[in-house]
């Protein structure tokens, strides 16, 4: 069999296609669809914005141990199945709950467990085990699934379901959608190439690091680069989370008060942001495979910071400001998440990726969830979102500076054996 036919039969690109779908379903729809319902909670139950945005950070704090203790020990696709089931149960809970805050917070714990087990970590690990040389390209395509599917989470799912059946039934129906990930994960996906008798990237033999022992947690926490990546990603993702969680509330305070108009603005902005994020993932993923990952990541983080103040310019009759904010912010956001595992793999090695991300991802989730609560607190104390968004901008800039201080990109030693193998077989 020729090398060309071997490449054509490489199962890794099917894994990318399956992960494209499961990532969009398990993470994109619930995470980006949930903020659509926040103003309904406010109106129906009389909760404050601090009450509403406290559920996610409380749950994230309580489940911080799950990533480091569980994710690297078990099959990613089996965790994906369990996680989507938990997310589905959580949305059934959100749709059937009353106005009792402790119940609401308990359901958030269930959702967060599902997010950890079926979200970024497991998909990053699966893709990284199937690819070395084309890891950036493959990861970009998988993250495109979140952008494409999450882009319709409000406009084509939450909004029409709410208008047709009410917000509570809409939440329960979204929970049912999570079950679509089960047959893909259980029947079609595989955790690593060896399960198909293959090697990463379809190479003719395994790259050298495949059998290398992962570095210890103590080694990771002793490295300045680990802390810079941790701080940088936490600040940037926390800033992004603040915008995503509060965007509909910001629109409401800037003059979009009629419910149907507010729903349409939120749905449109979410779609523009997430579909623009597709371009960010593809472009930055392509650049990350060819140029310094540090420079690509630094530019992305500064772009995210620079676009945050544009949100305050979105007002009735000024549609162009909405497009400008959403497209630029979405482009930076799309690449932001995707670049973290690429940088972690380069700095610490592929076989240490699961351990590194098992710390980084839960920490980023803390930032992603507590930052929005801090925005709620600032908004309540200062009366509007002006001061709060200025603080979010500063934190995003801190994240970009932390990435700028990372050690310079080095030649990826995991790629060289594959390239050598391809040249030897040609």
Secondary structure as GFF3:
##gff-version 3
##sequence-region A 1 426
A	DSSP	alpha_helix	3	8	.	.	.	ID=ss1
A	DSSP	alpha_helix	12	23	.	.	.	ID=ss2
A	DSSP	pi_helix	24	29	.	.	.	ID=ss3
A	DSSP	alpha_helix	30	34	.	.	.	ID=ss4
A	DSSP	three_ten_helix	35	37	.	.	.	ID=ss5
A	DSSP	alpha_helix	38	45	.	.	.	ID=ss6
A	DSSP	alpha_helix	49	62	.	.	.	ID=ss7
A	DSSP	alpha_helix	64	70	.	.	.	ID=ss8
A	DSSP	three_ten_helix	71	73	.	.	.	ID=ss9
A	DSSP	alpha_helix	76	96	.	.	.	ID=ss10
A	DSSP	alpha_helix	101	118	.	.	.	ID=ss11
A	DSSP	alpha_helix	120	130	.	.	.	ID=ss12
A	DSSP	alpha_helix	135	151	.	.	.	ID=ss13
A	DSSP	pi_helix	153	158	.	.	.	ID=ss14
A	DSSP	alpha_helix	159	165	.	.	.	ID=ss15
A	DSSP	alpha_helix	167	177	.	.	.	ID=ss16
A	DSSP	alpha_helix	180	183	.	.	.	ID=ss17
A	DSSP	pi_helix	184	188	.	.	.	ID=ss18
A	DSSP	three_ten_helix	193	196	.	.	.	ID=ss19
A	DSSP	three_ten_helix	200	202	.	.	.	ID=ss20
A	DSSP	three_ten_helix	208	211	.	.	.	ID=ss21
A	DSSP	alpha_helix	217	221	.	.	.	ID=ss22
A	DSSP	alpha_helix	224	253	.	.	.	ID=ss23
A	DSSP	alpha_helix	259	288	.	.	.	ID=ss24
A	DSSP	alpha_helix	293	308	.	.	.	ID=ss25
A	DSSP	three_ten_helix	309	313	.	.	.	ID=ss26
A	DSSP	alpha_helix	319	348	.	.	.	ID=ss27
A	DSSP	three_ten_helix	350	352	.	.	.	ID=ss28
A	DSSP	alpha_helix	353	382	.	.	.	ID=ss29
A	DSSP	alpha_helix	386	404	.	.	.	ID=ss30
A	DSSP	alpha_helix	413	425	.	.	.	ID=ss31
###
